[in-house]
Amino acid sequence: MERQQTESTAADELSETEQVALDSGDDIAVRIAVARRYYHQDQSKVTIAKALGLSRFQVARILQDARRSGLVRIEIGAPGRRDREMSAALQERLGLGKAVVVSAEPFSPHSAVEHVGRALAEEVVAAVKEGETLGMTWSSAAVVMAQHVGQLRRCSVVQLAGAIYPPAGMPGSVEICRTIAHAAGGDSHPIYAPLVVADAETAGGLRRQPEIADALIRPRSLDVAVLSVGAWHASASAVYDMLTPDQQQEVSAAGGCGEISGRVFDAEGHFISTPLDDRVIGIGAEDLKAVPRLLTSSHGAYRADATLAAVRAGVVHTLVVDSELASALLS
């Protein structure tokens, strides 16, 4: 009972601004006071009316007029909307050139991939300049990006790592590379070899093939690269899922936290050397870090540690994530 009386008393108390508004008869200031109490402080119309000396019907009319006039705007957080406030906070917290946070349906990986991919497409269109070279890695977000990228400025598109063969019906690395090159009206340079092969000897032989050797040299002259963060555990990294349990554990024991194009880094952002390196066909860690503009995507709170490690590793300039992952990174 005492607590209810205290809350009621607090609601009845007028701020200095409200008192001035009532004394002066400033209509806009009164409307703001009513709207703030109703929408921000969650007070009932009866409580507001009592505090401000109005009738409940006056309060209802003021709220209606405030919305009609635009004094109060209600925004529904629809999936796919860019959260500018959270984007700015994440950019500052991680010290990035840019962060893009898009809302997604809670606990829906499909929604997150779809909206992160669409946002990534917008960032690529804005980032790539005429005559530049764009590097691509495979990810589920990159698949969506390729579908929505529209028309790019003319550029060359280079596949940064060997092919990943996703589930039936989803385009693989080579198809994505060609789709984006077609959108740009430029040439494509795919890699017709798996991302991870059986052993170092096989990998060495493939790297010596002229067309693959040519594709592997091109990443050294990239202007922009589109990357994706994989976390080092099941269903969070395409590379992790390619390995046997013993091979997965071997990388984990070496400190593996995340990977990009098969290059593994630890929680502190240091790229680590493992036997996996000799079996990967693709861009090396140092060449990755040397690309002038890196657009990196990630999604899902379960990738928070790996995404933070990727930032520390220096392979993120622009980060595109869903709101669930952004919340995890900010907390």
Contacts in CASP RR format, 6 or more apart in sequence:
PFRMAT RR
TARGET T0000
AUTHOR 0000-0000-0000
METHOD contacts of the structure
MODEL  1
MERQQTESTAADELSETEQVALDSGDDIAVRIAVARRYYHQDQSKVTIAK
ALGLSRFQVARILQDARRSGLVRIEIGAPGRRDREMSAALQERLGLGKAV
VVSAEPFSPHSAVEHVGRALAEEVVAAVKEGETLGMTWSSAAVVMAQHVG
QLRRCSVVQLAGAIYPPAGMPGSVEICRTIAHAAGGDSHPIYAPLVVADA
ETAGGLRRQPEIADALIRPRSLDVAVLSVGAWHASASAVYDMLTPDQQQE
VSAAGGCGEISGRVFDAEGHFISTPLDDRVIGIGAEDLKAVPRLLTSSHG
AYRADATLAAVRAGVVHTLVVDSELASALLS
8 47 0 8 1.000
11 37 0 8 1.000
11 41 0 8 1.000
11 43 0 8 1.000
11 47 0 8 1.000
11 51 0 8 1.000
12 47 0 8 1.000
12 50 0 8 1.000
12 51 0 8 1.000
13 51 0 8 1.000
14 22 0 8 1.000
14 51 0 8 1.000
14 52 0 8 1.000
15 33 0 8 1.000
17 29 0 8 1.000
17 33 0 8 1.000
18 29 0 8 1.000
18 33 0 8 1.000
18 52 0 8 1.000
20 26 0 8 1.000
20 29 0 8 1.000
21 29 0 8 1.000
21 30 0 8 1.000
21 32 0 8 1.000
21 33 0 8 1.000
22 30 0 8 1.000
22 52 0 8 1.000
22 53 0 8 1.000
28 71 0 8 1.000
30 52 0 8 1.000
30 62 0 8 1.000
31 62 0 8 1.000
31 65 0 8 1.000
31 66 0 8 1.000
31 71 0 8 1.000
32 71 0 8 1.000
33 52 0 8 1.000
34 48 0 8 1.000
34 52 0 8 1.000
34 54 0 8 1.000
34 59 0 8 1.000
34 62 0 8 1.000
34 63 0 8 1.000
34 66 0 8 1.000
35 62 0 8 1.000
35 63 0 8 1.000
35 66 0 8 1.000
35 71 0 8 1.000
35 72 0 8 1.000
37 43 0 8 1.000
37 47 0 8 1.000
37 48 0 8 1.000
37 51 0 8 1.000
38 45 0 8 1.000
38 48 0 8 1.000
38 59 0 8 1.000
38 63 0 8 1.000
39 72 0 8 1.000
43 51 0 8 1.000
45 56 0 8 1.000
45 59 0 8 1.000
45 60 0 8 1.000
45 63 0 8 1.000
46 56 0 8 1.000
48 54 0 8 1.000
48 59 0 8 1.000
49 55 0 8 1.000
49 56 0 8 1.000
49 58 0 8 1.000
49 59 0 8 1.000
52 59 0 8 1.000
54 62 0 8 1.000
63 72 0 8 1.000
65 71 0 8 1.000
66 72 0 8 1.000
67 73 0 8 1.000
67 74 0 8 1.000
77 103 0 8 1.000
78 103 0 8 1.000
79 102 0 8 1.000
79 103 0 8 1.000
79 104 0 8 1.000
79 105 0 8 1.000
79 111 0 8 1.000
79 115 0 8 1.000
80 102 0 8 1.000
80 103 0 8 1.000
80 104 0 8 1.000
80 115 0 8 1.000
80 118 0 8 1.000
80 119 0 8 1.000
81 102 0 8 1.000
81 103 0 8 1.000
82 100 0 8 1.000
82 101 0 8 1.000
82 102 0 8 1.000
82 103 0 8 1.000
82 119 0 8 1.000
83 101 0 8 1.000
83 102 0 8 1.000
83 103 0 8 1.000
83 323 0 8 1.000
83 326 0 8 1.000
86 101 0 8 1.000
86 323 0 8 1.000
86 326 0 8 1.000
86 327 0 8 1.000
86 330 0 8 1.000
87 99 0 8 1.000
87 100 0 8 1.000
87 101 0 8 1.000
87 326 0 8 1.000
88 99 0 8 1.000
89 330 0 8 1.000
90 96 0 8 1.000
90 99 0 8 1.000
90 101 0 8 1.000
90 319 0 8 1.000
90 321 0 8 1.000
90 326 0 8 1.000
90 329 0 8 1.000
90 330 0 8 1.000
91 97 0 8 1.000
91 98 0 8 1.000
91 99 0 8 1.000
93 329 0 8 1.000
93 330 0 8 1.000
94 308 0 8 1.000
94 311 0 8 1.000
94 316 0 8 1.000
94 319 0 8 1.000
94 329 0 8 1.000
95 311 0 8 1.000
96 311 0 8 1.000
96 316 0 8 1.000
96 317 0 8 1.000
96 318 0 8 1.000
96 319 0 8 1.000
97 317 0 8 1.000
97 318 0 8 1.000
98 317 0 8 1.000
98 318 0 8 1.000
98 319 0 8 1.000
99 318 0 8 1.000
99 319 0 8 1.000
99 320 0 8 1.000
99 321 0 8 1.000
99 326 0 8 1.000
100 119 0 8 1.000
100 123 0 8 1.000
100 318 0 8 1.000
100 319 0 8 1.000
100 320 0 8 1.000
100 321 0 8 1.000
101 321 0 8 1.000
101 322 0 8 1.000
101 323 0 8 1.000
101 326 0 8 1.000
102 115 0 8 1.000
102 116 0 8 1.000
102 118 0 8 1.000
102 119 0 8 1.000
102 320 0 8 1.000
102 321 0 8 1.000
102 322 0 8 1.000
102 323 0 8 1.000
103 115 0 8 1.000
103 322 0 8 1.000
103 323 0 8 1.000
104 111 0 8 1.000
104 112 0 8 1.000
104 114 0 8 1.000
104 115 0 8 1.000
104 116 0 8 1.000
104 299 0 8 1.000
104 322 0 8 1.000
104 323 0 8 1.000
104 324 0 8 1.000
105 111 0 8 1.000
105 112 0 8 1.000
106 324 0 8 1.000
107 324 0 8 1.000
109 299 0 8 1.000
109 300 0 8 1.000
111 322 0 8 1.000
112 299 0 8 1.000
112 300 0 8 1.000
112 322 0 8 1.000
112 324 0 8 1.000
112 325 0 8 1.000
113 140 0 8 1.000
113 141 0 8 1.000
113 144 0 8 1.000
113 299 0 8 1.000
114 144 0 8 1.000
115 322 0 8 1.000
116 141 0 8 1.000
116 144 0 8 1.000
116 297 0 8 1.000
116 298 0 8 1.000
116 299 0 8 1.000
116 320 0 8 1.000
116 321 0 8 1.000
116 322 0 8 1.000
117 141 0 8 1.000
117 142 0 8 1.000
117 144 0 8 1.000
117 145 0 8 1.000
117 148 0 8 1.000
117 297 0 8 1.000
117 320 0 8 1.000
118 144 0 8 1.000
118 145 0 8 1.000
118 148 0 8 1.000
119 320 0 8 1.000
120 141 0 8 1.000
120 142 0 8 1.000
120 144 0 8 1.000
120 145 0 8 1.000
120 226 0 8 1.000
120 295 0 8 1.000
120 297 0 8 1.000
120 320 0 8 1.000
121 144 0 8 1.000
121 145 0 8 1.000
121 146 0 8 1.000
121 147 0 8 1.000
121 148 0 8 1.000
121 149 0 8 1.000
121 150 0 8 1.000
123 295 0 8 1.000
123 318 0 8 1.000
123 320 0 8 1.000
124 134 0 8 1.000
124 145 0 8 1.000
124 149 0 8 1.000
124 152 0 8 1.000
124 224 0 8 1.000
124 226 0 8 1.000
124 295 0 8 1.000
125 149 0 8 1.000
125 150 0 8 1.000
125 151 0 8 1.000
125 152 0 8 1.000
127 224 0 8 1.000
127 293 0 8 1.000
127 295 0 8 1.000
127 318 0 8 1.000
128 134 0 8 1.000
128 152 0 8 1.000
128 153 0 8 1.000
128 155 0 8 1.000
128 184 0 8 1.000
128 223 0 8 1.000
128 224 0 8 1.000
129 153 0 8 1.000
129 155 0 8 1.000
129 223 0 8 1.000
130 153 0 8 1.000
130 154 0 8 1.000
130 155 0 8 1.000
131 153 0 8 1.000
131 154 0 8 1.000
131 155 0 8 1.000
131 156 0 8 1.000
132 153 0 8 1.000
132 155 0 8 1.000
132 156 0 8 1.000
132 223 0 8 1.000
132 224 0 8 1.000
133 155 0 8 1.000
133 156 0 8 1.000
133 157 0 8 1.000
133 158 0 8 1.000
133 218 0 8 1.000
133 221 0 8 1.000
133 222 0 8 1.000
133 223 0 8 1.000
133 224 0 8 1.000
134 152 0 8 1.000
134 155 0 8 1.000
134 156 0 8 1.000
134 157 0 8 1.000
134 158 0 8 1.000
134 180 0 8 1.000
134 184 0 8 1.000
134 222 0 8 1.000
134 223 0 8 1.000
134 224 0 8 1.000
134 225 0 8 1.000
134 226 0 8 1.000
135 157 0 8 1.000
135 158 0 8 1.000
135 159 0 8 1.000
135 160 0 8 1.000
135 219 0 8 1.000
135 222 0 8 1.000
135 224 0 8 1.000
135 225 0 8 1.000
135 226 0 8 1.000
135 291 0 8 1.000
136 142 0 8 1.000
136 157 0 8 1.000
136 158 0 8 1.000
136 159 0 8 1.000
136 160 0 8 1.000
136 173 0 8 1.000
136 176 0 8 1.000
136 177 0 8 1.000
136 180 0 8 1.000
136 225 0 8 1.000
136 226 0 8 1.000
137 160 0 8 1.000
137 161 0 8 1.000
137 173 0 8 1.000
137 225 0 8 1.000
137 226 0 8 1.000
137 227 0 8 1.000
137 228 0 8 1.000
137 260 0 8 1.000
137 261 0 8 1.000
138 161 0 8 1.000
138 163 0 8 1.000
138 164 0 8 1.000
138 166 0 8 1.000
138 172 0 8 1.000
138 173 0 8 1.000
138 176 0 8 1.000
138 195 0 8 1.000
138 228 0 8 1.000
138 238 0 8 1.000
139 228 0 8 1.000
139 238 0 8 1.000
139 297 0 8 1.000
140 166 0 8 1.000
140 170 0 8 1.000
141 228 0 8 1.000
141 297 0 8 1.000
141 299 0 8 1.000
141 320 0 8 1.000
142 176 0 8 1.000
142 226 0 8 1.000
142 228 0 8 1.000
142 297 0 8 1.000
143 166 0 8 1.000
143 170 0 8 1.000
143 171 0 8 1.000
143 172 0 8 1.000
143 176 0 8 1.000
145 226 0 8 1.000
146 171 0 8 1.000
146 176 0 8 1.000
146 179 0 8 1.000
146 180 0 8 1.000
146 183 0 8 1.000
147 179 0 8 1.000
149 180 0 8 1.000
149 183 0 8 1.000
150 183 0 8 1.000
151 183 0 8 1.000
151 184 0 8 1.000
152 180 0 8 1.000
152 183 0 8 1.000
152 184 0 8 1.000
152 185 0 8 1.000
153 184 0 8 1.000
154 184 0 8 1.000
154 185 0 8 1.000
154 186 0 8 1.000
155 184 0 8 1.000
155 186 0 8 1.000
155 223 0 8 1.000
156 181 0 8 1.000
156 184 0 8 1.000
156 186 0 8 1.000
156 187 0 8 1.000
156 188 0 8 1.000
156 189 0 8 1.000
156 218 0 8 1.000
157 177 0 8 1.000
157 178 0 8 1.000
157 180 0 8 1.000
157 181 0 8 1.000
157 184 0 8 1.000
157 186 0 8 1.000
157 187 0 8 1.000
157 188 0 8 1.000
157 189 0 8 1.000
158 177 0 8 1.000
158 188 0 8 1.000
158 189 0 8 1.000
158 215 0 8 1.000
158 218 0 8 1.000
158 219 0 8 1.000
158 222 0 8 1.000
159 173 0 8 1.000
159 174 0 8 1.000
159 177 0 8 1.000
159 188 0 8 1.000
159 189 0 8 1.000
159 190 0 8 1.000
159 191 0 8 1.000
159 215 0 8 1.000
160 219 0 8 1.000
160 225 0 8 1.000
160 261 0 8 1.000
160 282 0 8 1.000
160 283 0 8 1.000
161 173 0 8 1.000
161 191 0 8 1.000
161 195 0 8 1.000
161 261 0 8 1.000
161 262 0 8 1.000
161 280 0 8 1.000
161 281 0 8 1.000
161 282 0 8 1.000
161 283 0 8 1.000
162 173 0 8 1.000
162 191 0 8 1.000
162 193 0 8 1.000
162 194 0 8 1.000
162 195 0 8 1.000
162 281 0 8 1.000
162 282 0 8 1.000
163 172 0 8 1.000
163 173 0 8 1.000
163 174 0 8 1.000
163 190 0 8 1.000
163 191 0 8 1.000
163 192 0 8 1.000
163 193 0 8 1.000
163 194 0 8 1.000
163 195 0 8 1.000
164 172 0 8 1.000
164 173 0 8 1.000
164 195 0 8 1.000
164 238 0 8 1.000
165 172 0 8 1.000
165 194 0 8 1.000
166 172 0 8 1.000
166 238 0 8 1.000
171 179 0 8 1.000
173 190 0 8 1.000
173 191 0 8 1.000
173 195 0 8 1.000
174 190 0 8 1.000
174 191 0 8 1.000
174 192 0 8 1.000
177 188 0 8 1.000
177 189 0 8 1.000
177 190 0 8 1.000
178 188 0 8 1.000
178 190 0 8 1.000
180 188 0 8 1.000
181 187 0 8 1.000
181 188 0 8 1.000
182 188 0 8 1.000
189 214 0 8 1.000
189 215 0 8 1.000
189 218 0 8 1.000
190 215 0 8 1.000
191 212 0 8 1.000
191 215 0 8 1.000
191 216 0 8 1.000
191 281 0 8 1.000
191 282 0 8 1.000
192 211 0 8 1.000
192 212 0 8 1.000
193 206 0 8 1.000
193 209 0 8 1.000
193 212 0 8 1.000
193 281 0 8 1.000
194 281 0 8 1.000
195 238 0 8 1.000
195 239 0 8 1.000
195 242 0 8 1.000
195 261 0 8 1.000
195 262 0 8 1.000
195 280 0 8 1.000
195 281 0 8 1.000
195 282 0 8 1.000
196 239 0 8 1.000
196 242 0 8 1.000
196 243 0 8 1.000
196 262 0 8 1.000
196 276 0 8 1.000
196 279 0 8 1.000
196 280 0 8 1.000
196 281 0 8 1.000
197 203 0 8 1.000
197 206 0 8 1.000
197 279 0 8 1.000
197 281 0 8 1.000
198 279 0 8 1.000
199 278 0 8 1.000
199 279 0 8 1.000
200 275 0 8 1.000
200 278 0 8 1.000
200 279 0 8 1.000
202 279 0 8 1.000
203 278 0 8 1.000
203 279 0 8 1.000
203 280 0 8 1.000
203 281 0 8 1.000
206 212 0 8 1.000
206 281 0 8 1.000
207 213 0 8 1.000
207 216 0 8 1.000
207 281 0 8 1.000
212 281 0 8 1.000
216 281 0 8 1.000
216 282 0 8 1.000
216 283 0 8 1.000
219 225 0 8 1.000
219 282 0 8 1.000
219 283 0 8 1.000
219 284 0 8 1.000
219 287 0 8 1.000
219 288 0 8 1.000
219 291 0 8 1.000
220 287 0 8 1.000
220 290 0 8 1.000
222 291 0 8 1.000
222 292 0 8 1.000
223 291 0 8 1.000
223 292 0 8 1.000
223 293 0 8 1.000
224 291 0 8 1.000
224 292 0 8 1.000
224 293 0 8 1.000
224 294 0 8 1.000
224 295 0 8 1.000
225 288 0 8 1.000
225 291 0 8 1.000
225 293 0 8 1.000
225 294 0 8 1.000
225 295 0 8 1.000
226 295 0 8 1.000
226 296 0 8 1.000
226 297 0 8 1.000
227 260 0 8 1.000
227 261 0 8 1.000
227 288 0 8 1.000
227 294 0 8 1.000
227 295 0 8 1.000
227 296 0 8 1.000
227 297 0 8 1.000
227 315 0 8 1.000
227 316 0 8 1.000
228 260 0 8 1.000
228 296 0 8 1.000
228 297 0 8 1.000
228 298 0 8 1.000
229 258 0 8 1.000
229 260 0 8 1.000
229 296 0 8 1.000
229 297 0 8 1.000
229 298 0 8 1.000
229 303 0 8 1.000
229 306 0 8 1.000
229 307 0 8 1.000
229 310 0 8 1.000
230 236 0 8 1.000
230 237 0 8 1.000
230 238 0 8 1.000
230 239 0 8 1.000
230 240 0 8 1.000
230 258 0 8 1.000
230 259 0 8 1.000
230 260 0 8 1.000
230 298 0 8 1.000
230 303 0 8 1.000
230 306 0 8 1.000
231 237 0 8 1.000
231 257 0 8 1.000
231 258 0 8 1.000
231 302 0 8 1.000
231 303 0 8 1.000
231 305 0 8 1.000
231 306 0 8 1.000
232 240 0 8 1.000
232 248 0 8 1.000
232 251 0 8 1.000
232 252 0 8 1.000
232 256 0 8 1.000
232 257 0 8 1.000
232 258 0 8 1.000
232 259 0 8 1.000
232 264 0 8 1.000
232 306 0 8 1.000
233 240 0 8 1.000
233 302 0 8 1.000
234 240 0 8 1.000
234 241 0 8 1.000
235 241 0 8 1.000
236 302 0 8 1.000
236 303 0 8 1.000
236 306 0 8 1.000
237 258 0 8 1.000
237 259 0 8 1.000
239 259 0 8 1.000
239 262 0 8 1.000
239 276 0 8 1.000
239 280 0 8 1.000
240 248 0 8 1.000
240 251 0 8 1.000
240 259 0 8 1.000
243 251 0 8 1.000
243 276 0 8 1.000
247 275 0 8 1.000
247 276 0 8 1.000
250 274 0 8 1.000
250 275 0 8 1.000
250 276 0 8 1.000
251 264 0 8 1.000
251 274 0 8 1.000
251 276 0 8 1.000
254 264 0 8 1.000
254 266 0 8 1.000
254 272 0 8 1.000
254 273 0 8 1.000
254 274 0 8 1.000
255 266 0 8 1.000
255 267 0 8 1.000
255 272 0 8 1.000
256 264 0 8 1.000
256 265 0 8 1.000
256 266 0 8 1.000
256 267 0 8 1.000
256 272 0 8 1.000
257 264 0 8 1.000
257 265 0 8 1.000
257 266 0 8 1.000
257 267 0 8 1.000
257 269 0 8 1.000
257 305 0 8 1.000
257 306 0 8 1.000
257 309 0 8 1.000
258 264 0 8 1.000
258 265 0 8 1.000
258 306 0 8 1.000
258 309 0 8 1.000
258 310 0 8 1.000
259 265 0 8 1.000
259 306 0 8 1.000
260 288 0 8 1.000
260 296 0 8 1.000
260 310 0 8 1.000
260 315 0 8 1.000
261 280 0 8 1.000
261 282 0 8 1.000
261 283 0 8 1.000
261 284 0 8 1.000
261 288 0 8 1.000
262 276 0 8 1.000
262 280 0 8 1.000
262 282 0 8 1.000
263 271 0 8 1.000
263 277 0 8 1.000
263 280 0 8 1.000
263 283 0 8 1.000
263 284 0 8 1.000
263 285 0 8 1.000
263 288 0 8 1.000
264 271 0 8 1.000
264 272 0 8 1.000
264 274 0 8 1.000
264 276 0 8 1.000
265 271 0 8 1.000
265 272 0 8 1.000
265 285 0 8 1.000
265 309 0 8 1.000
265 310 0 8 1.000
265 313 0 8 1.000
266 272 0 8 1.000
266 309 0 8 1.000
267 305 0 8 1.000
267 308 0 8 1.000
267 309 0 8 1.000
268 309 0 8 1.000
268 312 0 8 1.000
269 309 0 8 1.000
269 310 0 8 1.000
269 312 0 8 1.000
269 313 0 8 1.000
269 314 0 8 1.000
270 313 0 8 1.000
271 285 0 8 1.000
271 313 0 8 1.000
285 313 0 8 1.000
288 294 0 8 1.000
288 315 0 8 1.000
289 313 0 8 1.000
289 314 0 8 1.000
289 315 0 8 1.000
293 317 0 8 1.000
293 318 0 8 1.000
294 314 0 8 1.000
294 315 0 8 1.000
294 316 0 8 1.000
294 317 0 8 1.000
294 318 0 8 1.000
295 317 0 8 1.000
295 318 0 8 1.000
295 320 0 8 1.000
296 310 0 8 1.000
296 315 0 8 1.000
296 316 0 8 1.000
296 317 0 8 1.000
296 318 0 8 1.000
296 319 0 8 1.000
296 320 0 8 1.000
297 319 0 8 1.000
297 320 0 8 1.000
297 321 0 8 1.000
298 306 0 8 1.000
298 307 0 8 1.000
298 310 0 8 1.000
298 319 0 8 1.000
298 320 0 8 1.000
298 321 0 8 1.000
298 325 0 8 1.000
299 321 0 8 1.000
299 322 0 8 1.000
299 324 0 8 1.000
299 325 0 8 1.000
300 321 0 8 1.000
300 322 0 8 1.000
300 324 0 8 1.000
300 325 0 8 1.000
300 328 0 8 1.000
301 324 0 8 1.000
301 325 0 8 1.000
301 327 0 8 1.000
301 328 0 8 1.000
303 325 0 8 1.000
304 325 0 8 1.000
304 328 0 8 1.000
304 329 0 8 1.000
307 316 0 8 1.000
307 319 0 8 1.000
307 321 0 8 1.000
307 325 0 8 1.000
307 329 0 8 1.000
308 329 0 8 1.000
310 316 0 8 1.000
311 319 0 8 1.000
321 329 0 8 1.000
END
